[in-house]
Amino acid sequence: EKKISFDNMSNEELEAICTSRGFEIVKEIDESGNARKFSREEYVDAATQCLEIEAEMEQILNDHPHLLDEIENEAERMRK
């Protein structure tokens, strides 16, 4: 398994790892109503979690390919 190096990535690039996969990093609001700033470590943790979730979902679909058909059928029904 290839490890991605986050060292040279900006916080925006780390966030894009999640958003490009359909995940959202929810901005927390502090007591004064401002969006709390995330630390570098929090962005790295979030990107790591998004990649892990993606890998888990790929493994589930590899182990149970019929699930993808069911998901696609359900999505098609919802579009009607």
C-alpha positions in Angstrom: 0.0 0.0 0.0 1.4 3.3 -1.1 1.6 6.1 1.5 0.8 9.6 0.4 3.1 12.3 1.7 1.2 15.3 3.0 4.3 17.3 3.9 4.3 19.5 0.8 0.6 19.8 0.5 -1.3 23.0 1.5 -4.3 22.8 3.9 -6.5 23.6 0.9 -5.0 20.6 -1.0 -5.6 18.4 2.1 -9.2 19.5 2.3 -9.6 18.8 -1.5 -8.6 15.1 -0.8 -11.9 14.9 1.1 -14.1 17.1 -1.0 -13.0 15.5 -4.3 -14.3 12.2 -2.8 -17.6 13.6 -1.7 -16.7 14.3 1.9 -17.0 17.7 3.6 -14.8 19.1 6.4 -17.4 20.9 8.5 -16.2 24.2 9.9 -16.8 24.5 13.6 -18.1 27.8 14.9 -16.5 29.2 18.1 -18.3 31.1 20.9 -18.0 34.4 19.0 -19.7 33.0 15.9 -16.5 32.7 13.8 -15.3 29.6 12.0 -12.7 27.9 14.1 -9.3 27.6 12.4 -8.2 24.0 12.0 -4.6 23.1 12.8 -2.3 21.5 10.3 -2.5 18.2 12.1 -6.3 18.3 11.9 -6.2 18.8 8.2 -3.7 15.9 7.9 -5.9 13.7 10.1 -9.0 14.6 8.0 -7.3 13.7 4.7 -6.0 10.5 6.2 -9.5 9.5 7.4 -11.0 10.4 4.0 -8.5 8.1 2.2 -9.1 5.3 4.7 -12.8 5.5 4.3 -12.4 5.4 0.5 -10.2 2.4 0.8 -12.6 0.6 3.1 -15.5 1.3 0.7 -13.5 0.0 -2.3 -12.7 -3.1 -0.3 -16.3 -3.7 0.6 -17.3 -3.3 -3.0 -14.6 -5.6 -4.2 -15.7 -8.2 -1.6 -19.4 -7.7 -2.5 -19.7 -6.5 -6.1 -23.5 -7.0 -6.1 -23.7 -4.0 -3.7 -22.6 -1.6 -6.4 -25.4 -2.8 -8.6 -27.9 -2.2 -5.8 -26.5 1.2 -5.1 -26.7 2.1 -8.8 -30.2 0.8 -9.1 -31.3 2.8 -6.1 -29.7 6.0 -7.4 -31.5 5.4 -10.8 -34.8 5.0 -8.9 -34.2 8.3 -7.0 -33.5 10.2 -10.2 -37.0 9.3 -11.6 
